[in-house]
């Protein structure tokens, strides 16, 4: 399966091939585009993580929000456990951290 050719479905719940057929059976509340090394950020039921082109999770941890990859690094907000939102003069901030850099080649299965 060639992840660069996968597109986001019209309803934003999964990825499709150029011919319109679903790339996998799984459905999410939101999916983002695939980025090198072949992972896409997804959200469902208040959790976020990255998936492989076949719809399987790339790792076990879950986050509040995940994003694409920037210069080979995935971005995500803090893990669900232990997050403490900070409020300053009516504004709530959430820290974003680099998770880790994945080695070149296929993603390791968890």
C-alpha positions as CSV (number, residue, x, y, z in Angstrom):
1,X,0.0,0.0,0.0
2,X,1.4,3.4,-1.0
3,X,0.6,5.9,1.8
4,X,1.4,9.0,-0.2
5,X,-1.5,8.4,-2.5
6,X,-4.1,7.9,0.3
7,X,-6.6,10.8,0.7
8,X,-9.0,11.8,3.5
9,X,-12.6,10.7,2.9
10,X,-15.3,13.3,2.4
11,X,-16.6,12.8,5.9
12,X,-13.0,12.9,7.5
13,X,-13.4,9.5,9.3
14,X,-10.9,7.4,7.3
15,X,-8.6,7.4,4.3
16,X,-9.4,6.3,0.8
17,X,-7.4,5.2,-2.3
18,X,-7.5,7.3,-5.4
19,X,-10.3,5.1,-6.8
20,X,-12.4,6.0,-3.7
21,X,-12.3,2.7,-2.0
22,X,-11.5,2.7,1.8
23,X,-7.9,2.0,2.7
24,X,-9.0,0.1,5.9
25,X,-12.2,-0.9,7.8
26,X,-11.6,1.2,10.9
27,X,-13.4,4.6,11.4
28,X,-12.3,7.5,13.5
29,X,-13.9,10.8,14.5
30,X,-11.1,12.7,12.7
31,X,-8.1,11.8,10.5
32,X,-5.3,13.9,9.2
33,X,-3.1,13.4,6.2
34,X,-0.3,10.8,6.1
35,X,3.2,12.1,6.5
36,X,6.6,10.5,6.4
37,X,7.4,8.0,7.8
38,X,3.9,6.9,6.6
39,X,1.8,7.7,9.7
40,X,-1.4,9.8,10.1
41,X,-2.8,11.4,13.2
42,X,-6.3,10.3,14.2
43,X,-8.8,11.0,17.0
44,X,-11.6,8.9,18.5
45,X,-13.5,9.0,21.8
46,X,-11.3,11.8,23.3
47,X,-8.0,10.1,22.5
48,X,-5.5,10.7,19.7
49,X,-2.7,8.6,18.2
50,X,-1.0,7.8,14.9
51,X,-2.0,5.0,12.5
52,X,-0.3,3.1,9.8
53,X,-1.7,3.0,6.2
54,X,-3.7,-0.2,7.1
55,X,-5.5,1.6,9.9
56,X,-3.6,-0.1,12.7
57,X,-2.1,1.9,15.6
58,X,1.5,2.8,15.3
59,X,2.1,2.6,19.1
60,X,0.1,2.0,22.4
61,X,0.2,5.4,24.2
62,X,-2.8,7.7,23.7
63,X,-2.7,11.5,23.8
64,X,-5.2,14.4,24.0
65,X,-4.2,15.5,20.5
66,X,-1.7,14.4,17.8
67,X,-0.4,16.3,14.8
68,X,1.7,15.5,11.7
69,X,5.4,15.0,11.6
70,X,7.8,17.9,11.3
71,X,11.4,17.3,10.3
72,X,10.9,13.6,11.2
73,X,9.4,14.3,14.7
74,X,5.8,13.6,15.6
75,X,4.0,16.2,17.7
76,X,1.4,15.4,20.4
77,X,-0.1,17.1,23.4
78,X,0.4,15.6,26.9
79,X,-0.7,12.1,27.7
80,X,-4.2,11.7,29.2
81,X,-2.9,10.7,32.6
82,X,-1.6,13.5,34.7
83,X,-2.4,16.5,32.5
84,X,-2.9,19.7,34.4
85,X,-4.3,22.5,32.2
86,X,-3.0,25.9,33.2
87,X,-5.2,28.9,33.3
88,X,-3.8,32.5,33.1
89,X,-6.3,35.4,33.1
90,X,-9.0,33.3,31.5
91,X,-6.8,31.6,29.0
92,X,-6.1,27.9,29.1
93,X,-2.8,26.6,27.8
94,X,-1.8,23.1,26.9
95,X,1.8,22.2,26.5
96,X,2.9,20.4,23.3
97,X,5.9,18.1,23.3
98,X,8.0,16.1,20.9
99,X,7.2,12.4,21.4
100,X,10.4,10.8,20.0
101,X,12.1,10.5,16.7
102,X,11.4,7.2,15.0
103,X,14.2,5.4,13.2
104,X,14.3,5.3,9.4
105,X,12.4,2.3,7.9
106,X,9.2,0.7,9.0
107,X,7.7,1.6,12.3
108,X,8.2,-0.9,15.0
109,X,5.0,-2.8,16.1
110,X,4.1,-2.3,19.7
